[in-house]
Amino acid sequence: MSAFTGLVLWAILFVLCWPIAILLLFLYPLIWLILLPFRLLGFGVTLTLSMIFALFMLPFSLMR
């Protein structure tokens, strides 16, 4: 989600229900820290799968 979209959504939430918006503003760093290991795990899995794909495709790229 882009920063502008997040800001607009937060502003709409602030207008509709400001206590939840303030709570979300304070809890966002904690949620980000909790989700950080899953992001790193996804990055590692992506790198591993791309390396395996490159190893399988190596003979075909060498034949070219």
MOHU-V395140 format. One record per helix or strand. SS is the DSSP state (hx for helix, st for strand). FROM is the first residue (numbers start at 1). LEN is the number of residues. If there is no record, write none. Layout:
# MOHU-V395140
ss=(SS/SS)
from=(FROM/FROM)
len=(LEN/LEN)
This chain:
# MOHU-V395140
ss=(hx/hx)
from=(3/18)
len=(14/46)
